[in-house]
């Protein structure tokens, strides 16, 4: 199975770190997309999720086109990929 997880993130973002910790815990591969520090420059994030905050998860395999909110993402990863 080819993983198609993509995480839009910002270095040093504690919410992004929470999601990355969960991805590591579940041993999931993902593509990291570093977004600009300025929210005004995050057009790609807005295109996929409708807002400009990070983290945002894309999981094409399961039809997730742009899930915001670290708590929601962590729950989703646990439910979908956890044991």
C-alpha positions, 0 to 999 in steps of 0.5 A: 500500500502506497501511503499518500499522507501529506502534512503542511507544517511550520518548523517550531510549531507545537501543534505540528510537532504533536501530529509529527509525534503521532505519525512517528509513533504509528511509523507512518511515512508522509510528505512534509510541506513547510509553509511560509511563516506569514499566514498571508503567503499560505495560499496552498494551505488555504486551497486544501483546507479552507483556512491558513493555519497549520498543521493540515493533513492530506490523506488522498488514500482515504479521501481526506483533502485537508484536515486542520486542527492537531487534535482532530488529526491525531484522533484521525491517525489513531483511528485510521492507522492505529492498532 
